[in-house]
Amino acid sequence: MDSLISFILISLLIIVIPGPDFFIVATNTMKGSTKNGVMAALGISSAHVVYSAIAALGLIFILMSSYYAFITIKFLGAVYIAYLGLKTILNARKASHITTSSTYPIRHISLFKSFRQGFMSTILNPKAILFYISILPQFVTKSEGSLKIIALSALFIALVFIWFFICSFLFTHIKKLFNQPTFKMVFDYVVGVILIGLAISILKFER
């Protein structure tokens, strides 16, 4: 029981620290709707399902032992996150053309696009892989094997989804701030710069 509590606490600390996923959920909710934020969260969780399946099969260690595979994932992840950041900055000026009204107009963003952004940001993030090769194995003994890995992975994925699901609703309630075009422009600039900074940190990430 103590080890389970420790696992949950460590998982929560990893999840709540803002990273690319956090800002993707935030922007999808702010610019779209709660559903967009939830779909981004579902995409993030789905990427973790892929990695947990790979970990359960023991292939995660083969992936990480391959220098070229690791570099490819790191490079693609950094490029994708930087692209989202640059796109957000380029769109920031559009906020000045939004007329203020009693409610902030909801953009019809494709739910699949929100899902895809969440999935890609996680599947191409080498820091996500780190959880499955450094944190998770500490709570699994050889005798417990794949079943324990699957159980703990499922718990972690559930915590990931619940956290971002809650974030989606929280962001929805502060969308009224977007009635102010200046606020939206500043928000887009800040998120864009943060995403580019995270992309650089991914490039600097070492195994």
SULCOR-V671500 format. One record per residue. N is the residue number from 1. OMEGA is omega in radians with two decimals (* if undefined). BURIAL is 1 if it has 24 or more other ideal C-beta (glycine too) atoms within 12 Angstrom, else 0. D_CENTER is the distance of its C-alpha to the mean C-alpha in Angstrom with 2 decimals. Layout:
BEGIN
N OMEGA BURIAL D_CENTER
N OMEGA BURIAL D_CENTER
END
This chain:
BEGIN
1 3.13 0 28.64
2 -3.13 0 28.08
3 3.12 0 25.80
4 3.11 0 23.73
5 3.12 0 23.47
6 3.12 0 22.53
7 -3.13 1 19.76
8 -3.13 0 18.37
9 3.13 0 18.72
10 3.13 1 17.08
11 -3.14 1 14.10
12 3.12 0 13.84
13 3.12 0 14.18
14 -3.05 1 11.37
15 -3.01 1 8.98
16 3.08 0 10.45
17 -3.07 0 10.55
18 3.07 0 8.63
19 3.13 1 6.46
20 -3.12 1 5.06
21 -3.12 1 1.90
22 -3.08 1 5.32
23 3.08 1 7.40
24 3.07 1 6.48
25 -3.13 1 7.24
26 -3.08 1 10.04
27 3.12 1 11.54
28 3.11 1 11.63
29 -3.09 1 13.30
30 -3.06 1 15.53
31 3.13 1 16.70
32 -3.14 1 16.93
33 3.09 1 17.21
34 -3.13 1 15.90
35 3.11 1 15.84
36 3.10 1 13.49
37 3.13 1 10.95
38 3.11 1 11.72
39 3.07 1 11.55
40 3.10 1 8.02
41 3.12 1 7.39
42 3.09 1 9.90
43 3.09 1 8.49
44 -3.13 1 5.46
45 3.14 1 8.54
46 3.10 1 10.76
47 3.10 1 9.34
48 3.08 1 9.92
49 3.13 1 13.24
50 -3.11 1 14.16
51 3.12 1 13.75
52 3.10 1 15.55
53 3.10 0 18.26
54 3.14 1 18.73
55 -3.13 1 19.00
56 3.13 1 21.51
57 3.13 0 23.54
58 -3.09 0 23.64
59 -3.10 0 22.42
60 -3.13 1 19.48
61 3.08 0 22.21
62 3.13 0 23.87
63 -3.09 1 20.75
64 3.14 1 20.33
65 3.12 0 24.09
66 -3.11 0 24.12
67 -3.07 0 23.94
68 3.11 0 23.56
69 -3.14 0 20.78
70 -3.14 1 18.74
71 3.14 0 19.67
72 3.13 0 18.84
73 -3.13 1 15.26
74 -3.10 1 14.92
75 -3.14 0 16.75
76 3.12 0 15.07
77 3.14 1 11.56
78 -3.14 1 13.15
79 -3.11 0 15.06
80 -3.13 1 12.36
81 3.11 1 10.33
82 3.10 1 13.89
83 3.12 0 14.97
84 3.13 1 12.54
85 -3.14 1 13.69
86 3.12 0 17.26
87 3.13 0 17.22
88 3.12 1 16.17
89 -3.13 1 19.00
90 3.13 0 21.45
91 -3.05 1 20.88
92 -3.09 1 21.31
93 3.14 0 25.08
94 -3.12 0 25.11
95 -3.11 1 24.68
96 -3.13 0 28.27
97 -3.14 0 29.55
98 3.13 1 28.16
99 3.12 0 31.05
100 3.12 0 30.76
101 -3.09 0 31.48
102 3.11 0 31.34
103 3.11 0 27.94
104 -3.08 1 25.06
105 -3.13 0 25.19
106 3.07 0 22.37
107 -3.14 0 21.32
108 3.11 0 21.26
109 3.14 1 17.95
110 3.11 0 17.78
111 3.11 0 15.80
112 3.11 0 15.41
113 3.11 1 14.05
114 3.10 1 11.26
115 -3.10 1 10.68
116 3.13 1 11.03
117 3.11 1 8.62
118 -3.12 1 5.70
119 -3.07 1 7.68
120 -3.12 1 8.64
121 -3.12 1 5.76
122 -3.08 1 5.40
123 3.13 1 9.15
124 3.14 1 10.17
125 -3.12 1 8.74
126 3.12 1 11.91
127 3.08 1 10.70
128 3.11 1 9.07
129 -3.08 1 12.62
130 3.14 1 14.21
131 -3.04 1 13.58
132 3.13 1 15.59
133 -3.10 1 18.34
134 -3.09 0 18.96
135 -3.07 1 17.97
136 -3.11 1 18.51
137 -3.14 1 21.91
138 -3.11 0 23.32
139 -3.12 1 23.50
140 3.07 1 25.08
141 -3.13 0 28.70
142 -3.11 0 30.29
143 -3.12 0 32.28
144 3.01 0 29.30
145 -3.00 0 27.65
146 -3.10 0 25.18
147 3.12 0 25.63
148 3.11 1 24.33
149 3.14 1 21.31
150 -3.11 0 20.59
151 -3.14 0 21.27
152 3.10 1 19.08
153 3.13 1 16.17
154 3.11 1 16.72
155 3.14 1 16.83
156 -3.13 1 13.58
157 3.10 1 11.82
158 3.12 0 13.84
159 3.11 1 12.80
160 -3.09 1 9.03
161 -3.13 1 10.10
162 -3.12 1 12.77
163 -3.10 1 10.92
164 3.03 1 8.66
165 3.09 1 11.92
166 3.13 0 13.87
167 -3.13 1 11.81
168 3.14 1 12.49
169 3.10 0 16.13
170 3.13 0 16.34
171 3.12 1 15.20
172 -3.08 1 17.70
173 3.11 0 20.45
174 -3.13 0 20.17
175 3.14 1 20.21
176 3.08 0 23.96
177 -3.12 0 23.45
178 2.97 1 22.69
179 -3.14 0 26.38
180 -3.11 0 26.90
181 -3.13 0 26.27
182 3.13 0 26.34
183 -3.13 0 23.51
184 -3.14 1 21.33
185 3.12 1 22.34
186 3.13 0 21.61
187 -3.13 1 18.16
188 3.11 1 17.33
189 -3.11 1 18.90
190 3.14 0 17.11
191 3.13 1 13.56
192 3.13 1 14.80
193 3.14 0 16.31
194 3.14 1 13.39
195 3.10 1 11.19
196 3.08 1 14.34
197 3.10 0 14.83
198 3.10 1 11.52
199 3.10 1 12.66
200 3.14 0 15.97
201 3.09 1 14.76
202 3.11 1 13.24
203 -3.12 1 16.71
204 -3.07 0 18.42
205 3.11 1 16.63
206 3.12 0 19.39
207 * 0 19.64
END
